[in-house]
Amino acid sequence: MSKILAIIVAGVVLTGCGTMTGKDLIKGANMAKNLTMISKAGVSEELSNCVKDVFDPGNRGSGC
């Protein structure tokens, strides 16, 4: 736990005063937590949905 706190403090110190907000810290923590739940099938489905959005701009449902 102390290593995680040290990494967070180092990140805040190294990025400067006004560039990193609390929202950015939460986004980074959520991304690291969800990184373990990524599957190969999910990535390929997300990629195919984004490609479909490129060719069909009227259907922007995938969030790309």
C-alpha positions, 0 to 999 in steps of 0.5 A: 500500500505504501508503494502505491501511495509513493507512486501517486505522490511522485506522479503528482510532484513530477507533473506540476501543480495545475496539470493533474486533477483528482479526476485524472487520478481516478481515471488512471486508477480505473484504467489500471484496475480494468486493464486485467479484464481485457480479452482478445475477443473484446478488443477485436469486437471494439476494433470492428465496431470502430471500423464500422463507424468509419464507413457508416458515420450515421451510426455512431453507437460504439463510442469511437 
